[in-house]
Amino acid sequence: MRGGGPVKPGQAREVPVSLNRRLPTPSDSASSNSRQFNWAYRNPYYPDAGNQLGCGVCGAFAVVGAMEIMYSHVEKEAIHLSKQQLVDCDDRVNCDDEGVKLRPVFQYLKRNYLATEDRYPYRGTQGDQDCNRRAVKAGVARILSYRRVRGEEEIKEALRDGPLPASVIGSYLEGYEDGIITNCPNTETDHHVTIVGYGVGYVDGEETPYYYIRNSWGTGYGLGGHAKIKRGTCNIEKTAYSITIERRTRGGFSCFGGQC
């Protein structure tokens, strides 16, 4: 789904490690049975949510968003990774696609390291520049593996190892300002986001469990670029993925994620 642009008020519808050594996450002392967990709060180096502008590459933003949160946590610095690299260098990622599928993004990022945003900035356009091979060669992270996670308990457990790219119904996110989106049906999805946490809030005086999701419509959207969606709705629990990334360092490689 294309970026929402400016949001109007409305109802919410270094030390190198061996490849197989798991790096610590901010949740190592937490339990998936806890009432809340959030990478945006636990990671002091959390990078801001991006803005896909008028380019329909929410799938790239969802996957790369998860990667850059994990990468920033290890680097101890907020670092954005390049989404434009996918647009310029992979024919299956197109601005005209109303919601790029996640699988082609996973497949490209298993074969190629991703450059930082500083080296390969986002333009939100396609076809006006060739793939920047020099920036790609200097890439810093790629996906080692990915797997589908289904249901609330699997998602909560997987979140301890990193944020999760997932799919939702984009129209129910439009106009969101705050609160919990509760009316999104479990029907066909058309937009991709990153699940970065979960918690419990109140709607009409009743406890309502939610997922905290990172959108790609800029920091002016919702809660600093994020929204809360009631658990069990919007088909999000059938469309989430857990990823494991490989980080390239001067002395070798390190692994971050649940499958290290």
N, C-alpha and C positions, 0 to 999 in steps of 0.2 A: 504494500500500500504506500502511496506517495506521502511525503511529509505533510503535516497538518498546517505548517506555517504559523503565523501569529495566532495564538489561541484566544478565541472570544468567549466571554462568559456563557455558560449554558449547562444544562444538566448532563451528567456523565452517562451517558448511555454507557666481599665477594670472593665468595670463595667457591670455585667451581666444584660441582659434585658429580658423582657418577650418574649415568643416564637413568638408572633405575632407583635412585634414591629419592624418596618423596620429601619435598620441602614442606615446612610447617605452614599451616593456614591459620587465620585468626580464630578458627572455630575448634582448634584442637582440644581446648578445655571445655567445649560446649557439648550439649547433647541434643540429638534430633528430637528428643521428647520435650525440650524447652518450649515455652509459649511463643518465643520470638527469636529471630536471628536475622541479621541484615548486614550484608557486605558493605553497604554504603556507610554504616555507622562503625563497623568493626575495623575497617581498613582505613587508616589515617591518610593513605595515599590514593584514595579513590578518585579516579578521573571523572570529570563532568560528563553528563550525557551529551551525545552529539546531535547534529541536525542534518538529516538527509536532504533537506531542501526539496526541490521539485523532482528529484531522481528516485525512482521506485525501487530502491535497494535496501529496504528494511531488513531483509535477510542477512545482508552483509553486515549491517550495523548490529544486529542481534548477536551474531557469532563473534565478530571482532570486539564488540562491547564486552562480552564475557572474557575474551582473551586478554584485553588490555587491563581489566580489573585484576586478573590473576597476575599478569606481568608486572603491573605497578606495585602490587603487594610485595613481590619478591625483590624488585629493584629499589623499594623504599623511596619511590618518587612517582608522582602522577604522570604517566606517559600514555599518550594516545597512539594507537596503531593505525595504519593506513587502510581506509575503506576504498579510497580512490584506486589503489593498486588492483583491487578486484574488478572494478569497473573498467579499467584500461586494459588489463592483462588477461581476463577470462571472458571468452565470448558468451558464456552462459549467464553472465551477470550483466543485465541491461537496465538502463534507466527507464525504458519503456515498459518493463515488466511490472505489473501492479502487484508487487510482493514477490521478489526473487525467492525461489525455493531454498530451503536450508541445505539440502544434500549437495548441490553443486558447490556451494561455499565450503562445506566440509571437505569435499574432494580436492578442491584447489589448494586449500590450506594444509592438507596432508602432504602435498607434493612440493609446496613452495613456502619459503619463509616470508613473513610479513614485515615490511618496512615500518619504521615509525612515521607518525603523521608529520613530524618535522621534516623528514627526508622526502616524503611523498604526500603533500597536502591534499585535502579534499576540495574538489571544485564543484561537485554536483552536476557535472556535465559528462558527455560521452562522445567520442569520435573527433574531438578537437585536438587531442594529443595522443601520441603513441605510448605504448607501455614503457615506463622508465626502467630499463633493464639495470641500470647502475644502482638505482635505489633498491630494486628487488634483490640484487646481489648482496646488498648490505642488510638484508632482512634479519630480524632478531628473534622471531618466534614463529612456530608452526604448530599445527594440531598433530599430536601423536595418535590419538584415537578418539572415537566418540561412540556413545551408546544411547539408546532410547531409555528414558525413565518414565514410568507410568504410575499415576496415583499419588495421593497426598503423602503417604509415608515414604515412598521411594524418592519423591522430590525433596522432602525435608532432609532426608539422609544425604542425598547427593549434593545439596547446597553446602554442606559442611566442607566439601572439597573444591567448590567453585561455583560461580553463577551459571545459570542454565539458559541457553537459547530456547525459545518456545514460540508457539503460534497462538494467535487470538483473533477475534473479530474486530477489526479496526474501527468500525463505525461507532462502537460502544465506548471507545476511548476519546472520541472527538468532543471537544468542549469541556473536558474534565478539568476541575480546579482542585478539589480535595474530597475527602471522605472515601467511601468504599463503593466501587461499582458492583452492584448486586444483581442487575437484571440482564446480564449478558448470557444468551442461550448457548447450549452445547451443540452448535451447528458448524457448518463448514467455515474454516478459518481463512483469512486473507491478509493477515498482517503479522509481522514477527517482532518479538520483544525479547528482553533478557530478564529472567527471574533472578533477583538479587537477594531476596529475603522473604520472610513470612512473619505474621504477627496476628494479634487479635484486637479488634476494635469494637465499636458499638454502632448499631444502626437501629433507630427507634427504640433505644433502651435495651436491645438484645445483643449479646456477644456475637460477633461475626468474625470468623477466621478469614484471613486474606493472604494473598501473595503480594509482595512489593515488587513491581516490575519497572524496568528501565526502558523508556521509549526512545525514539530517534527523531523527536520533533523539537529538540532544543531545550535549554534549561528554563525557558519561559513557559513551558508546558507543565501543568499540574504541579506536583511537589518537586520543584527543581529538576524537571525532566522525567519524573516518575509518577506512577499511579498505584492505587491499591485495588485489586480485583478479588472478589470473594472466591475462596477456595471451592473447587468443584464446579465452577462455571466457566463459560467462554472457551470450552474445549481445551483449556491450557494443560490439564492433567493428562491428556492423551498425546501431547505434541512436544514435550520437553526432552532435551538432550543434555547429557553430561559429557563434558569434554576434558581431555588431558592434553596439556601443551608441553612442548619442548622449547626451552629458552637457550639461545645460543650465547655463549660467553667467550671471553678472550681465551680462557683456558680449556674450553670444552663445551659441555652441554649439561643442562639440568632439567628435571621433570617436575611438573606441578599438576596435580589433579588426582582423581580417585583411582586411576589405573596405572600409576607409576610402579 
